[in-house]
Amino acid sequence: MYIINRSCFLILLIIVITSCNETNKEALSKTQNIDEFLVQLSQNKQFNGGVLIAQGGNILIKKSYGYSDFETPQKLTDSTVFQCASISKTFTAAAIFKLLQEDKLSLESKLTHYFPELPYHDVTIRHLLCHTSGLYPYNPLFTKNWDHSKIATNDDIIKMYSVEKPESFFTPGEEFAYSNVAYVFLASIVEQISGMPFDEYLKQNIFIPTKMMNTSVYTLLSEKRIEDFAEEHILDPLSSGQNVTPIESGYHSYVYYLHGKVGDDKVATTLDDLWKWNRALFKNNFLGEKNSRLAFSTTNEHIPDDKRHSKFDYGMGFQLDSVKTYGRVIYHNGGEPGLKVRFYFYPDMDLTLILYANAYVKYLNEIKRVILEIMDSQSYKIPKKSITDELVKVATLGKDTLHSLLNQLKSDTSNYYLSESEINDVAGIFWAREMYNIGFDFLQLNVELFPQSVSALYTMGEGYMETDQMEKAIPYFKEAKKLMLARPLEKQKPSFIKYMDQLISDYNNK
């Protein structure tokens, strides 16, 4: 009997070892495929950044590709620090949850309890966390009313709202619209309750307890500068498509003057530290049972689709979704000019994907998709390149060169794609620099390429209107209105049609 049992045990052991070896081989093959894929994209100038993928408690791949600074040039490393943009909201929410645990606030606490100078008497902590506050965004306020040579802080934002008193978009709790300023206010509430600067509060209560020793709140006002830091980069049309920082480019000026605020962004971290944050949240129950349920459960399911201005589900500090292959996903995206970051956790599979790009950011969602396809043992294709990225390189060389390159690339649909919005964005860059002739070249391209687009026609007309050429603008406005009226009633926009009518009428009555 003993011999039989021992034999069975040995056979079972061999099966287990063989199975583990096969699993390890499969995981190794997948990570090799991911690495080869990202190397190819790096060579194609479609990826510059880092990736960490983990299954269970095991990191399958952690690697960086490209440069932290193109000008130096300095290579990215696995320990390079990068801004995590709106992923910072997960830390702000965690700070609020800690104060909640200590009974220092409640979800129903009013914003005006902490800042009575603000005119938003019905907004609560819950509304701020869940993006149901309806607050007007800070960007247009500071574009219009702020000295752009100065760096604004949270205190400046609170003062701006107390002075300007912009009206909210909707009654708190009745609609869902992603709000950056809500998390700025939350960070300032943390400061007021704790009596500590927000960066110090996060350090003492989140970063040190989770051993995230290379993570900090990092702004242009921070005294200590980070040496191994992933600078954000954009393709600059004024330098033949070279990678430059948004501040150097000059046409993303808000990146400078809004670089002192915290709460909605400005946590800088590393791949390793975001992995530690993942384990703290999803393995070690850092938030506690009750707060984890609040954070990771949908809070906007009661809101009708037509009142969801942001189309994803949200908990408190975390975005939520469900996908066919991997089940539930708890995540947060982050982005700003020259940077995109993804922080994804699939609890049903205990699968983690952390991904950032500090250049060539428009490809990041496609990269995430392909990585998941490889992890699911599916076949994949290399993402197509943007024709706009190539046009940017010749933007200043004249209309003929622009059209020649366009005609050369647009037929190569296997390798390149066209994007109306990307072309429009490039036109906007030249517009911001008052280089209207080149801006018109790109606006005209959009009209030629997308003749049935209301947006392309209207934007062309708007360009003429802004340069005092109303006689040229009117035909585009009329055509845009005609296309809008040809749509089904539910897809028409009465306010847009009314605006077009007013512009045309005003011109005819001059």
C-alpha positions as CSV (number, residue, x, y, z in Angstrom):
1,M,0.0,0.0,0.0
2,Y,2.8,2.4,0.9
3,I,4.6,1.6,-2.4
4,I,1.5,2.3,-4.4
5,N,0.9,5.6,-2.6
6,R,4.5,6.6,-3.1
7,S,4.4,5.8,-6.8
8,C,1.2,7.9,-7.2
9,F,2.9,10.7,-5.4
10,L,5.9,10.6,-7.7
11,I,3.7,10.5,-10.8
12,L,1.7,13.5,-9.5
13,L,4.9,15.4,-8.7
14,I,6.2,14.8,-12.2
15,I,2.9,16.0,-13.7
16,V,2.9,19.1,-11.5
17,I,6.6,19.9,-12.4
18,T,5.9,19.3,-16.1
19,S,2.8,21.5,-15.9
20,C,4.7,24.3,-14.2
21,N,7.5,24.1,-16.7
22,E,5.0,24.4,-19.6
23,T,3.3,27.3,-17.9
24,N,6.7,29.0,-17.4
25,K,7.6,28.4,-21.0
26,E,4.3,29.9,-22.2
27,A,4.7,33.0,-20.0
28,L,8.3,33.4,-21.2
29,S,7.2,33.2,-24.8
30,K,4.6,35.8,-24.3
31,T,7.0,38.2,-22.6
32,Q,9.5,37.7,-25.4
33,N,6.8,38.5,-27.9
34,I,5.8,41.7,-26.0
35,D,9.5,42.7,-25.8
36,E,10.0,42.1,-29.6
37,F,6.8,44.0,-30.3
38,L,7.9,47.1,-28.2
39,V,11.4,47.0,-29.6
40,Q,10.0,47.2,-33.2
41,L,7.7,50.1,-32.2
42,S,10.5,51.9,-30.6
43,Q,12.5,51.5,-33.8
44,N,9.5,52.7,-35.8
45,K,9.2,55.8,-33.5
46,Q,5.8,54.7,-32.3
47,F,6.8,54.0,-28.7
48,N,9.0,55.6,-26.1
49,G,8.3,54.7,-22.5
50,G,8.1,51.8,-20.1
51,V,6.0,48.7,-19.3
52,L,5.4,46.4,-16.4
53,I,3.2,43.3,-16.6
54,A,2.6,41.0,-13.7
55,Q,0.5,37.9,-13.1
56,G,-0.3,37.2,-9.5
57,G,2.7,38.3,-7.5
58,N,5.2,37.7,-10.3
59,I,6.5,40.4,-12.6
60,L,6.7,38.9,-16.1
61,I,8.3,41.9,-17.8
62,K,9.6,45.3,-16.6
63,K,11.4,47.2,-19.3
64,S,11.9,50.7,-20.7
65,Y,12.5,51.8,-24.3
66,G,13.9,55.0,-25.7
67,Y,14.8,58.3,-24.1
68,S,14.0,60.2,-21.0
69,D,15.3,63.3,-22.6
70,F,15.8,63.5,-26.4
71,E,17.9,66.6,-26.3
72,T,20.6,65.3,-23.9
73,P,20.1,62.4,-25.1
74,Q,19.5,60.4,-21.9
75,K,18.1,56.8,-22.0
76,L,15.1,55.7,-20.0
77,T,15.8,53.1,-17.3
78,D,13.6,50.8,-15.3
79,S,14.0,53.3,-12.4
80,T,13.2,56.4,-14.4
81,V,10.7,58.6,-12.6
82,F,7.7,59.8,-14.7
83,Q,4.6,61.9,-14.0
84,C,1.6,59.7,-13.6
85,A,-0.9,62.5,-14.5
86,S,-4.5,61.7,-13.5
87,I,-3.5,58.4,-11.8
88,S,-2.6,60.9,-9.1
89,K,-6.3,60.9,-8.3
90,T,-6.0,57.4,-6.9
91,F,-3.6,58.8,-4.2
92,T,-5.8,61.8,-3.5
93,A,-8.8,59.5,-3.0
94,A,-6.7,57.3,-0.7
95,A,-5.9,60.4,1.4
96,I,-9.5,61.2,1.7
97,F,-10.3,57.6,2.7
98,K,-7.7,57.7,5.4
99,L,-9.3,60.9,6.9
100,L,-12.6,59.2,6.6
101,Q,-11.4,56.2,8.6
102,E,-10.2,58.6,11.3
103,D,-13.6,60.3,11.4
104,K,-12.1,63.6,10.4
105,L,-14.7,64.1,7.6
106,S,-17.6,62.3,6.0
107,L,-18.7,61.8,2.4
108,E,-21.5,64.2,3.0
109,S,-19.2,67.0,4.3
110,K,-19.8,70.2,2.2
111,L,-17.1,71.8,0.2
112,T,-18.1,75.2,1.6
113,H,-17.5,73.8,5.2
114,Y,-13.8,74.0,4.3
115,F,-13.9,76.9,1.9
116,P,-16.9,79.1,2.7
117,E,-15.7,81.7,0.2
118,L,-16.8,79.3,-2.6
119,P,-20.3,79.6,-4.0
120,Y,-21.0,75.9,-4.3
121,H,-23.1,75.2,-1.2
122,D,-24.5,71.8,-2.4
123,V,-21.3,70.1,-3.4
124,T,-20.1,67.4,-1.1
125,I,-17.0,65.2,-0.7
126,R,-18.9,62.4,-2.4
127,H,-19.7,64.6,-5.4
128,L,-16.0,65.6,-5.7
129,L,-14.8,62.0,-5.5
130,C,-17.4,60.6,-8.0
131,H,-17.1,63.4,-10.6
132,T,-20.7,64.4,-10.1
133,S,-20.1,68.0,-8.8
134,G,-20.8,69.8,-12.0
135,L,-18.0,72.3,-11.3
136,Y,-16.8,74.5,-14.1
137,P,-13.2,73.6,-15.2
138,Y,-10.2,75.7,-14.3
139,N,-8.6,75.7,-17.7
140,P,-10.7,78.4,-19.3
141,L,-10.7,80.5,-16.2
142,F,-6.9,80.6,-16.1
143,T,-6.6,81.0,-19.8
144,K,-8.6,84.2,-19.5
145,N,-7.8,85.6,-16.1
146,W,-4.3,84.6,-15.1
147,D,-0.8,86.0,-15.6
148,H,0.7,83.2,-17.7
149,S,4.2,84.0,-16.5
150,K,3.3,82.9,-13.0
151,I,2.8,79.3,-11.8
152,A,-0.6,78.8,-10.1
153,T,-1.2,76.7,-7.0
154,N,-4.2,75.2,-5.3
155,D,-4.7,78.4,-3.3
156,D,-4.7,80.4,-6.5
157,I,-7.4,78.1,-8.0
158,I,-9.6,78.5,-4.9
159,K,-9.2,82.2,-5.0
160,M,-10.0,82.3,-8.7
161,Y,-13.3,80.4,-8.1
162,S,-14.2,82.6,-5.1
163,V,-13.7,85.7,-7.2
164,E,-15.0,84.7,-10.6
165,K,-17.8,82.4,-9.2
166,P,-18.3,80.5,-12.5
167,E,-21.7,78.7,-12.7
168,S,-21.8,75.0,-12.4
169,F,-22.9,72.9,-15.4
170,F,-25.5,70.9,-13.5
171,T,-27.0,70.2,-10.1
172,P,-24.6,68.1,-8.0
173,G,-25.4,64.4,-8.1
174,E,-27.7,64.5,-11.1
175,E,-25.1,64.1,-13.9
176,F,-21.6,62.6,-14.3
177,A,-18.7,64.7,-15.9
178,Y,-15.0,64.1,-15.2
179,S,-13.7,67.0,-13.2
180,N,-10.1,67.8,-12.5
181,V,-10.8,70.8,-10.3
182,A,-12.8,68.5,-8.0
183,Y,-9.6,66.7,-7.1
184,V,-7.7,69.9,-6.6
185,F,-10.3,70.9,-4.0
186,L,-10.0,67.5,-2.4
187,A,-6.2,67.9,-2.0
188,S,-6.8,71.3,-0.4
189,I,-9.3,69.7,2.0
190,V,-6.6,67.2,3.0
191,E,-4.2,70.0,3.7
192,Q,-6.8,71.9,5.8
193,I,-7.8,68.9,7.9
194,S,-4.3,67.5,8.4
195,G,-2.5,70.8,8.8
196,M,0.2,69.4,6.4
197,P,1.2,70.3,2.9
198,F,-0.4,67.8,0.5
199,D,2.9,66.4,-0.7
200,E,4.0,65.8,2.9
201,Y,0.7,64.2,3.8
202,L,1.0,61.7,0.9
203,K,4.6,61.0,1.8
204,Q,3.9,60.2,5.5
205,N,0.6,58.4,5.1
206,I,0.8,56.7,1.7
207,F,4.3,56.6,0.1
208,I,6.3,55.6,3.2
209,P,3.8,52.9,4.4
210,T,3.7,51.3,1.0
211,K,7.5,51.6,0.6
212,M,7.0,53.8,-2.5
213,M,10.4,55.5,-1.8
214,N,10.8,56.9,-5.3
215,T,7.4,58.6,-5.5
216,S,6.6,62.2,-4.7
217,V,4.4,65.1,-5.6
218,Y,6.5,66.9,-8.2
219,T,5.8,70.3,-9.7
220,L,7.8,73.2,-11.2
221,L,7.7,74.7,-7.7
222,S,9.3,71.6,-6.1
223,E,12.7,72.6,-4.5
224,K,14.4,69.3,-5.2
225,R,14.7,68.3,-8.9
226,I,14.6,64.7,-10.0
227,E,17.7,63.7,-12.1
228,D,16.5,60.5,-13.8
229,F,13.1,61.9,-14.9
230,A,11.1,61.2,-18.1
231,E,10.5,64.5,-19.7
232,E,7.3,64.7,-21.7
233,H,7.8,65.2,-25.5
234,I,5.7,66.3,-28.4
235,L,6.5,66.4,-32.1
236,D,7.2,70.1,-32.9
237,P,6.1,71.2,-36.4
238,L,8.3,74.3,-36.1
239,S,11.4,72.1,-35.9
240,S,10.6,69.6,-38.6
241,G,8.9,67.1,-36.2
242,Q,11.7,66.9,-33.6
243,N,10.8,65.8,-30.1
244,V,10.6,68.8,-27.7
245,T,9.1,69.4,-24.3
246,P,5.7,71.1,-24.3
247,I,7.1,74.0,-22.4
248,E,9.9,74.5,-24.9
249,S,7.4,74.4,-27.7
250,G,5.5,77.4,-26.4
251,Y,2.1,76.4,-27.6
252,H,1.1,74.5,-24.6
253,S,1.6,77.4,-22.3
254,Y,-0.9,76.1,-19.6
255,V,1.6,73.3,-19.0
256,Y,3.7,75.9,-17.4
257,Y,1.3,78.2,-15.5
258,L,-0.8,75.3,-14.2
259,H,2.2,73.3,-13.0
260,G,1.9,74.2,-9.4
261,K,-1.5,72.7,-8.6
262,V,-1.8,69.2,-7.0
263,G,-4.5,66.6,-6.4
264,D,-5.7,65.9,-9.9
265,D,-2.2,65.2,-11.1
266,K,1.5,65.8,-10.4
267,V,2.4,62.6,-8.5
268,A,5.7,61.4,-10.0
269,T,6.6,57.7,-9.7
270,T,8.3,54.7,-11.2
271,L,7.2,51.3,-12.6
272,D,8.3,49.6,-9.4
273,D,6.5,52.0,-7.2
274,L,3.2,51.7,-9.2
275,W,3.5,48.0,-8.8
276,K,3.8,48.4,-5.0
277,W,0.8,50.7,-5.1
278,N,-1.1,47.9,-7.0
279,R,-0.2,45.3,-4.4
280,A,-1.1,47.7,-1.6
281,L,-4.5,48.3,-3.1
282,F,-5.5,44.9,-4.4
283,K,-3.5,42.4,-2.3
284,N,-2.8,44.1,1.1
285,N,-6.2,45.9,1.4
286,F,-4.5,49.3,2.1
287,L,-7.8,51.2,1.9
288,G,-9.7,48.8,4.2
289,E,-12.7,46.7,3.4
290,K,-15.3,49.4,3.5
291,N,-13.3,52.0,1.6
292,S,-12.2,49.5,-1.0
293,R,-15.9,48.7,-1.7
294,L,-16.5,52.5,-2.1
295,A,-13.4,53.0,-4.3
296,F,-13.9,49.9,-6.6
297,S,-17.7,50.0,-7.0
298,T,-19.7,51.9,-9.6
299,T,-21.1,55.2,-8.3
300,N,-22.7,56.5,-11.5
301,E,-24.9,53.6,-12.5
302,H,-28.0,55.5,-11.5
303,I,-27.2,58.3,-14.0
304,P,-28.9,58.0,-17.4
305,D,-26.6,57.6,-20.4
306,D,-27.6,61.0,-21.8
307,K,-26.3,62.6,-18.6
308,R,-23.0,60.8,-18.6
309,H,-20.7,63.3,-20.2
310,S,-17.7,60.9,-19.6
311,K,-18.6,57.5,-21.0
312,F,-16.7,55.3,-18.5
313,D,-17.8,54.0,-15.1
314,Y,-16.3,55.5,-12.0
315,G,-16.0,54.5,-8.4
316,M,-14.2,56.9,-6.0
317,G,-10.8,57.7,-7.4
318,F,-10.8,54.7,-9.9
319,Q,-12.2,54.0,-13.3
320,L,-14.1,50.7,-13.8
321,D,-15.0,48.4,-16.7
322,S,-15.5,44.8,-17.6
323,V,-14.0,43.1,-20.7
324,K,-14.9,39.8,-22.2
325,T,-11.5,38.0,-21.9
326,Y,-10.2,39.3,-18.5
327,G,-13.4,40.1,-16.6
328,R,-13.5,43.1,-14.3
329,V,-10.9,45.8,-14.6
330,I,-10.0,48.5,-12.1
331,Y,-7.9,51.2,-13.6
332,H,-7.0,54.8,-14.2
333,N,-5.7,56.6,-17.2
334,G,-3.5,59.7,-17.2
335,G,-2.4,62.1,-19.8
336,E,-1.1,65.5,-20.6
337,P,0.8,67.0,-23.6
338,G,3.6,64.6,-24.4
339,L,2.6,62.0,-21.8
340,K,0.1,59.1,-21.4
341,V,0.0,56.6,-18.6
342,R,-2.1,53.5,-18.0
343,F,-2.6,51.7,-14.6
344,Y,-4.7,48.6,-15.1
345,F,-5.6,45.7,-12.8
346,Y,-7.8,42.7,-13.7
347,P,-8.8,41.2,-10.4
348,D,-10.4,38.1,-11.8
349,M,-7.1,37.2,-13.4
350,D,-4.8,38.9,-10.9
351,L,-3.2,40.5,-13.9
352,T,-1.5,43.9,-13.8
353,L,-0.5,46.2,-16.7
354,I,1.3,49.4,-16.1
355,L,2.3,51.4,-19.2
356,Y,3.6,54.9,-19.9
357,A,4.8,56.8,-22.9
358,N,6.7,60.2,-22.7
359,A,6.7,60.6,-26.5
360,Y,4.7,59.2,-29.5
361,V,1.7,59.1,-27.1
362,K,-1.0,58.7,-29.7
363,Y,-0.1,55.0,-30.1
364,L,-0.5,54.0,-26.4
365,N,-4.0,52.7,-26.5
366,E,-3.2,50.5,-29.5
367,I,-0.1,49.3,-27.7
368,K,-2.1,48.3,-24.7
369,R,-4.5,46.5,-26.9
370,V,-1.8,44.5,-28.6
371,I,-0.1,43.6,-25.3
372,L,-3.4,42.2,-24.1
373,E,-3.8,40.2,-27.3
374,I,-0.3,38.7,-26.8
375,M,-1.2,37.8,-23.2
376,D,-4.3,36.1,-24.5
377,S,-2.3,34.2,-27.1
378,Q,-3.9,36.0,-30.0
379,S,-2.3,37.0,-33.2
380,Y,-1.7,40.8,-33.6
381,K,-0.7,43.4,-36.1
382,I,1.7,46.3,-35.7
383,P,-0.3,49.5,-35.2
384,K,-0.4,51.8,-38.2
385,K,1.6,55.0,-38.2
386,S,0.0,58.4,-38.3
387,I,0.2,60.3,-41.6
388,T,0.0,63.5,-39.6
389,D,3.3,62.7,-37.8
390,E,4.9,62.6,-41.2
391,L,3.2,65.8,-42.5
392,V,4.4,67.6,-39.4
393,K,8.0,67.1,-40.6
394,V,7.4,69.0,-43.8
395,A,4.8,71.5,-42.5
396,T,7.0,74.6,-43.0
397,L,8.2,73.6,-46.5
398,G,5.1,74.7,-48.4
399,K,1.7,73.5,-49.6
400,D,3.2,71.5,-52.6
401,T,5.5,69.5,-50.4
402,L,2.7,68.8,-48.0
403,H,0.3,67.6,-50.7
404,S,3.1,65.5,-52.3
405,L,3.9,63.6,-49.1
406,L,0.2,63.2,-48.4
407,N,-0.5,61.7,-51.8
408,Q,2.5,59.4,-51.3
409,L,1.3,58.0,-48.0
410,K,-2.5,58.0,-48.0
411,S,-2.6,55.1,-50.5
412,D,-0.5,52.9,-48.1
413,T,-3.4,52.0,-45.9
414,S,-1.7,48.9,-44.6
415,N,0.9,51.0,-42.8
416,Y,-0.6,54.5,-42.3
417,Y,-3.9,56.0,-41.1
418,L,-5.4,59.5,-41.5
419,S,-7.0,61.4,-38.6
420,E,-9.1,64.5,-39.1
421,S,-8.7,65.5,-35.4
422,E,-4.9,65.1,-35.6
423,I,-4.7,67.3,-38.7
424,N,-6.9,69.9,-37.0
425,D,-4.7,69.8,-33.9
426,V,-1.6,70.6,-36.0
427,A,-3.5,73.5,-37.6
428,G,-4.2,74.7,-34.1
429,I,-0.6,74.7,-33.2
430,F,0.2,77.1,-36.1
431,W,-2.8,79.2,-35.2
432,A,-1.5,79.6,-31.7
433,R,1.8,80.9,-33.1
434,E,-0.1,83.2,-35.6
435,M,1.4,81.3,-38.5
436,Y,-2.0,81.4,-40.3
437,N,-0.9,80.5,-43.8
438,I,0.5,77.1,-42.7
439,G,-2.6,76.7,-40.4
440,F,-4.8,77.2,-43.4
441,D,-2.8,74.6,-45.4
442,F,-3.8,72.0,-42.8
443,L,-7.4,73.2,-42.5
444,Q,-7.7,72.9,-46.3
445,L,-6.3,69.4,-46.2
446,N,-9.1,68.4,-43.8
447,V,-11.8,69.9,-46.0
448,E,-10.4,68.0,-49.0
449,L,-9.9,64.7,-47.2
450,F,-13.2,64.8,-45.2
451,P,-15.6,66.8,-47.4
452,Q,-18.7,65.4,-45.5
453,S,-17.3,66.5,-42.1
454,V,-19.3,69.3,-40.4
455,S,-16.3,69.9,-38.1
456,A,-13.8,70.3,-41.0
457,L,-16.1,72.7,-42.8
458,Y,-17.0,74.7,-39.7
459,T,-13.3,74.9,-38.6
460,M,-12.3,76.2,-42.0
461,G,-15.0,78.9,-41.8
462,E,-13.9,79.7,-38.3
463,G,-10.4,80.2,-39.5
464,Y,-11.5,82.7,-42.1
465,M,-13.7,84.5,-39.5
466,E,-10.9,84.8,-37.0
467,T,-8.7,86.4,-39.7
468,D,-11.4,88.9,-40.8
469,Q,-12.2,87.1,-44.0
470,M,-15.9,86.7,-43.4
471,E,-16.8,86.6,-47.1
472,K,-14.7,83.4,-47.4
473,A,-16.1,82.0,-44.1
474,I,-19.8,82.1,-45.1
475,P,-19.8,79.4,-47.7
476,Y,-18.2,77.0,-45.3
477,F,-20.7,77.8,-42.6
478,K,-23.6,77.3,-45.0
479,E,-22.2,73.9,-46.1
480,A,-21.6,72.9,-42.5
481,K,-25.3,73.8,-41.6
482,K,-26.5,71.9,-44.7
483,L,-24.7,68.7,-43.7
484,M,-26.0,69.1,-40.1
485,L,-29.6,69.4,-41.3
486,A,-29.2,66.3,-43.5
487,R,-28.6,64.2,-40.4
488,P,-31.4,62.3,-38.6
489,L,-33.2,64.5,-36.1
490,E,-31.6,62.8,-33.0
491,K,-28.1,63.6,-34.3
492,Q,-28.7,67.2,-35.2
493,K,-27.5,69.9,-32.8
494,P,-30.1,72.8,-32.7
495,S,-27.7,75.1,-30.8
496,F,-25.1,74.7,-33.6
497,I,-27.6,75.3,-36.3
498,K,-28.9,78.4,-34.5
499,Y,-25.4,79.7,-34.2
500,M,-24.7,79.1,-37.9
501,D,-28.0,81.0,-38.8
502,Q,-26.9,83.9,-36.6
503,L,-23.4,84.2,-38.2
504,I,-24.9,84.0,-41.7
505,S,-27.7,86.5,-40.9
506,D,-25.3,89.0,-39.3
507,Y,-23.1,88.9,-42.4
508,N,-26.1,89.3,-44.8
509,N,-27.4,92.3,-42.8
510,K,-24.1,94.2,-42.7
